[in-house]
Amino acid sequence: MNDFGTAAPGGARARTSLNRQQIAGFWGAWFGWMLDGMDSVIYALVLAPALTELLPHSGIKPTPANIGEIGSILFAVFLVGWGFSFLWGPIADRFGRRNALAATIMLYAVFTGAAALSQNIWELGLFRLIAGIGIGGEWAMAGTYVAEAWPEDRRKMGAGLLQTGYYFGFFAAAALNFTVGASLGWRAMFLCGMVPVIISILILLGVKETGKWERHHAGRDTHPLVAIFAPAYRRQTIVMSVLLTVAIIGLWAGAVYEPSAIIILAKAAGMPIKAAIHMASFGTGILSIGTILGCIALPIMAERWGRRPTLSIYFAVMFITIILAFGWAFYLPAGHALPAFLTVLFFLGFGGGNFAMFSLWLPELYPTEIRATAFAFCTSIGRFAGAVVNFILAGAVKGMGTLGTPVAITAVAFAIGLLIVPFGRETRGQTLPD
């Protein structure tokens, strides 16, 4: 078997069949990641109504500027929690991918649901902080599990398919907002976020540990957080952490403010608030469709052209579309702004599929005994920078009195990322290290 499959009669290449455990493990990871995405986007969708109710209980007047500023601060708090999720990596390298995956899902589900009980912004911030620790860890655990459990000739596409789960979660959140949120309010939306508890239990009961971890987890002499900065891995750990930071700053700035931007544009076009909320759900669906297609296309492009050229293409798309969406479409006349914004949103979503690259590329850079730690560290540490940017963004939105321009400026992150991509180690055609 080579990297593309086994040779079948007549010269055709047959893919290795997946066994029941590999299928069950993938769907457990996929649904966990899907519900992770749902729980993440629930916050963005209910931000305005939740803060409108909670700010007076916190001694703050719920003006649009205050809602935008406090919303950014609370999201920064969430990113801080996500940043600390790098601690899941050593846990997974020590106690197994399955156990750590189930624990991350349980944590984010319970504390997303707990946010429904919030009586002020401080309680909401605490619940989001803890939920962020779980949400951030789930990606690293799921990505590591699928990379190790799937056969080599299907692993790359498995990474892309896994990443689609997060954006199917956007659909789920949008559908809930269209129905539950519009009729029962933001607290009911947060309660829906407890559904992943079921997935966590099923993973513990029905999914086996990966064979690679069982063979290699006992052979490590140094702590994995130390090992990923050993001379052999230091450069790639730094480069991948910077590239993830770029992706986090750029995409999350756009994705978090997308529902608010649509509501603003819809109201400016004369829509009543309920219709504007429905339009925000519709826009989130458009963004998700684009991102799912981007995730599916990415492994094919990465295998044909390489990891670095493919990521550069995706970063360039993000750079252009963030500027077009928030710097151009957002400021068009009322009759044209919303259609233009929604059109660009699809392509912005496609570029957001760049996150699938890290599910594919990161596992290829590290051996089994430190893979989960490296994955968790690189995908989490940039959240601290993202939190700082969101604090700055909150002040910029309030200071400028507008949403579009501050978000459009975040596109600069992708210009920086394009300069960093060439320093990554190309792994096209290589198998997953033992």
Salt bridges, closest charged atoms under 4 A:
ASP3 OD1 - LYS156 NZ 2.22
GLU53 OE2 - ARG187 NH2 2.94
GLU69 OE1 - LYS398 NZ 3.19
ASP93 OD1 - ARG97 NH1 2.75
GLU148 OE2 - ARG97 NH2 2.70
GLU148 OE2 - ARG371 NH1 2.87
GLU152 OE2 - ARG155 NH2 2.67
GLU152 OE2 - LYS156 NZ 3.28
GLU303 OE2 - ARG307 NH1 2.59
GLU364 OE2 - ARG155 NH2 3.04
GLU364 OE2 - ARG307 NH2 2.72
GLU426 OE1 - ARG308 NE 3.82
ASP434 OD1 - LYS212 NZ 2.69
